Amino acid sequence: MKTVQSGISFTYKTIRVTKSRIDKGLLAIPVSLIDYFPKHKGNVDVFFGTNKRVMSRVYTPYTSSSRECRIGGMADFFKRNSIQDGDEIVVQFLDENKYRIIAEKQFQQSVRDLEQSFDGSQN
């Protein structure tokens, strides 16, 4: 995880994905973010990209035998967004057990689009 200086007007944190996790269809959550995720194994609700439909995904906490906090069922997202080794993912915390996962490039573009729509408004 790293803090990013970007062309948008606020900072955010990203998660860098690795080839091994892409191949397994998993998003590994850094230890520094585990307090934002459930403490028990189960499902979490995820919005992918700008999609308005929520999807349920399997979640494994850090206390599992893998010693890695992760979200499974990510293979379609990785493929659809052409995610490669080293790409950055933004996780937005929407509500308890509810998240938005979006490619950093798509996140930056959606923020720029929103800023432009505000800047161009008449009132």
N, C-alpha and C positions, 0 to 999 in steps of 0.2 A: 504494500500500500504506500502511496506517496501523495503529498500535497502538490497540486499542479498550479503553475502560473499559466493562465490561458487568456485568450482574447475576449472572454466574457467577464462580466462585472463582479463576479464573486468567486471565492475559492471552493473547491470540492475535493474529495478524495476518490482515488481510483484503485481498482484491483487489477494487477497485471496477470493475464492468463498465460499458462504454460502449455506446451504441446501435450504433455502427459495428461493434464486435466481436460484438455479439449478432446483428446482421443477417448477418454472415459466419460465424457459428457458431464463433467462436474465443475462447479465453481467453488474453489477453496476460499474460505473467508479468513482473512488475517486475524491473528489473535487479538490485535488492538481493536477489532470491531465486534468481538463475540458478545459483549454486553448488550448489543442491539438485537441479538437473536435469542430464540428460545433456549432453555437449559435442557430440554428433553427432546428425544427423537420424535419425529412426527412429520406433519405436512405444513408447509408455509404457502401462502397465497402470493403469486408473483404476476405482475404485469410486465410483459416483455416489450421493450422499445416504447413506441407511442401507442401501442395497442390498448384498447379500453376494456378488453376481456381478460378477466383474471384466470390464471391457471394454477392448479395445485401441484406442488413439487415436493419430493421427499427431502427432508432436512435431517442432517446428522450433526449433533452438537460436538463440541471439542472434547467432552468427557467420554466419547465413544472409544472403542478399541483402536480406531485409526488415529486417534489423537489429532484429528483435523476437523474443524467445523466446515461443513460443505452442503451445497444444494445440488441435488441430482436432477436428471432429466433435462440437461441443458444442451444436448447435442443438436436439436433442431434450431435453437437460437444461434448457436455457434455457426452452423452451416448457413442459415438464412442471412446472417450478417457478415459472412465471410471472415469470421474471427480467426486470426492467425496467432502463432506463438509470439508473445510480447505485446499484443494489443491490450488496450486498457478498457475496463468495464466500470461503469458508474452504478452504484446501488443506492437508490433513494429509499429512505425509511418512511413509509406512509402511515402506518398504524401498527398496532401489535400484530406480529406474524404476517404482515402485509408489506410487500416491497415492490419496487420497480427496478428492473435490471435493463440497462440500456448501454449500447456501445458508446464510448466516449465521443466519437465523431458525431454520432446522431444526437447525443445529448447537447453538445455545443451548438449544433445547427438549430435544434429546437429552441434553445435559449435565445440565440440570435434572432430567430423568426419572431419570437414573442417580444423581444426588445424593439424590433423594427415595427411591429404592429402597434405598440404603445407609442413609439416616437411619431408615428404617422397619424395618430388619432387627432380628431378635430377638437374634442372637449377634454 
